Amino acid sequence: MLSHMYPSPVNPTGGVFVHEQVKALRDRGHDVRVVSPKGWVPPGLSRWASYRDVKPRDQVEGVEVYYPHKLTLPGARLGSRNSDAFLLGIRKTVREIHREWPIDVIHAHMVVPDGWAAARVGGEIGVPAVGTAHRADVLDVPAQGAASRMRVAEAIESLDAVVTVSRAIGEATDAIARPRRPITVVPNGADAKVFLPRDAREARVRLGMDPDEPTISYVGKLVPRKGVDALIEAMGILARRPQGAPALVLAGIGEMREPLEARARELGIADRLTWLGKVPHDDVGWVMSAGDVFVLPSLSEGLPTVVCEAMACGLPVVATAVDGTPEIVDDPATGLLVEPKDPEGLAAALGRVMDDPALREAMGAEALRRSEADYTWAANAARMEDVYRRVISG
């Protein structure tokens, strides 16, 4: 497995979803090694000095992980050349692994820079390479300019197989370049040991909240793309109702937290919000379960793993109808879909679910059923196994 997103001592929750896939593959009997390059930090850049202390080889829950260094410049200044730096950083490590432990297939997460580099090092050692496109690699990166778009196209064309997390991301990938094989859609999953139905009152008590308070839960970054500003505005609209606004618990970090808190004070709803900051992965299920409904107001998503996780908790989901989200949120069976940047629509959808216990229960039950059938890491690993077999057989 080749991924710049993977848990490490400096970021224990980074790329947890890749680690979950690795564990699921191991459960199916596969021996998996991970190469996850970390930035090489020149002396004097104290902000990133902790990356120098990452050991070149370590284990994460029994998974062998290699952390070679690669050149990284602040502010993504390498641009399209980041793929070259990635290849230079991982080439020696991958070759050494292959000599000691013959590799059957390389699976890269993100088509750039990871997939671009995987296709090239795989060609050098005679091993097929598979790349998974998530979202930014086929939506944001190509928009950065002609050179970046060309790198994405090169990756798509040179990989032995391209996997996407949703049909919408598959269509975006096909619009850039023609892959060697038809694209395979393999949705993300949820860790069944962390995300499962729990008692909402108990979850709220664990978080120091009123156990009887109607509650909405949100888990995600506090950045513009996640649309949390529309959620705060929607909470202000809900506060105008006779019963007032429900409680809102938010887990996540990002540069928007201070302005979001300021806006909540302006709207007079600051006392309705609980900000948890960064939460350990194993505790995220408790945060979700504190809610009667889970909300995701994003402006763009590939296929949001947090929705798979919320469904595994047996929660109805109110989300924006963007990219791959409508492929897993079935309105009105498992939740409700609204347009992005629409606080009024978001408030109306949240109010409808919160005010109708029977609807909420039916949606949550159906969400759980579909999660168990389609959106587990075990199901994801089984689908990936089929992709591996096809590329290995030629």
Secondary structure, 3 states (H helix, E strand, C coil): CECCCCCECCECCCCHHHHHHHHHHHHCCCCCEEECCEEECCCCCHHHHHHHHCCCEEEECCEEEECCEEECCHHHCCHHHHHHHHHHHHHHHHHHHHHHCCCCCEEEECHHHHHHHHHHHHHHHCCCEEEEECCHHHHCHHHHCHHHHHHHHHHHHHCCEEEECCHHHHHHHHHHCCCCCCCEECCCCECCCCCCCCCHHHHHHHCCCCCCCCEEEEECCCCHHHCHHHHHHHHHHHCCCCCCCCEEEEECCCCCHHHHHHHHHHHCCHHHEEEEECCCHHHHHHHHHCCCEEEECCCCCCCCHHHHHHHHCCCCEEEECCCCHHHCCCCCCCEEEECCCCHHHHHHHHHHHHCCHHHHHHHHHHHHHHHHHHCEHHHHHHHHHHHHHHHHHC
